[in-house]
Amino acid sequence: MLVAALALSLLSSAAMAQLTPERLYNGRDRRMPVVVDTPDGFAGEITIELRSRGVAEAVQTAPGASGRVDLAALFPSLWRTETPTTLYAQLVLDGAPVGAPLVLQPMLTPNYAMNMSEQNPMLPVVGKGRVMFEDERVSLRHQAGLSDEGEREIVYSGIRAYVERHVVFETTAGDIRFRLRPDAAPNTAFNFRQLVEGGLYTDVIFHRVVATLPNGAPFVIQTGDPSGGGSGGPGYFLDLEPTTLRHDFGVLSMARSDDPNSNGSQIFVCLSREGTAHLDGRYTAFGEAIAGADVIERIAAVEVGENDRPVDPPMIVSARLADAPPLGLEPDRVSRPVAPTPDR
């Protein structure tokens, strides 16, 4: 009993420790003030680590202190790097990571996507076509001798800093918990988080369920239209964003029309790698389920009618942001449940 009580006490103390940015936007070559909260009376070692998601070793480590510190002064490389990427700042007390990490997203010139002709990839088309981002278009023009451009100009303006949170969908079929992936698609992940926080995904149905494609591969379940009809959104469009996250079971991705830059609030959850691999590079995957695989499967199993619309649509009753654990202590992404082998 004493050991259990001590463990609970330590967990409670760790829960009080957190890095918190003073502002969301931080211009380049300026101070980046953050507040280091530690448990009352803590007298141990305080360090802050810069980390990349999925990498075991810290990129850099610096000594910290309780109270207000300048993250840019601790890590001058944040402004000096020639290849800015999304990093995470993790508070570490006495060698143990505590609190949710800070997402440090570089504010970069967007890589704009367009539909190009399948026959002539340098010719823009209206409607369906080959999705190409600007860096690829510039490279093609340069190779064809049509331009002096060798690379697109990328301006690094600063860093957007915020505490990482998970997203929980409370649905009529159960709860699904997602980890967002700003390291893979930072603008899309942040936009989705804002929509969740603003209450858009309240009493919103799953209006499209495609359990399997004609080839038998599991495909997607789709939601996020406040009107429920399948063509609605938040009242604005978000540009397509290149992503390093592959479509696979439990992966969260943006739905859109033929226009690649028509992303809004509609999203889909993938049901298999084999059914959604062809979406890579054409749709922006930005999150992954870490709990609720059985709920995803239940939604995928509902009866559907014309246009893949459920006869009795499952619903997201509410969506909320939830505390994220320290980086490296999160659960793995869910896997597709294996159907039980029938008794013979």
Buried (B, 14 or more C-beta within 10 A) or exposed (E): EEEEEEEEEEEEBBEEBBBBBEEEEBEBEEEBBBEBBBBEEBEEEBBBBBBBBEEEEBBBBBEBEBEEBEBBEBBEEBBEEEEBEBBBBBBBBEEEBBBBBBBBBBBBEBBBBBBBEEEEBEEEBEEEBBBBBBBBBBBBBBEEEEEEEEEBEBEBBBBBBBBBBBBBBBBBBBEBBBBBBBBBBBBBBBBBBEBBEEEBBBEBBBBBBBBEBEEEBBBBBBBBBBEBEBEBBBEEBBBBBBBEBBBBBBBBBBBBBEBBBBBBBBBBBBBBBBBBEEBBBBBBBBBBBBBBBEBBBBBBEBEBEEEBBBEEBBBBBBBBBEEBBBBBEBEEBBEBEEEEEEEE
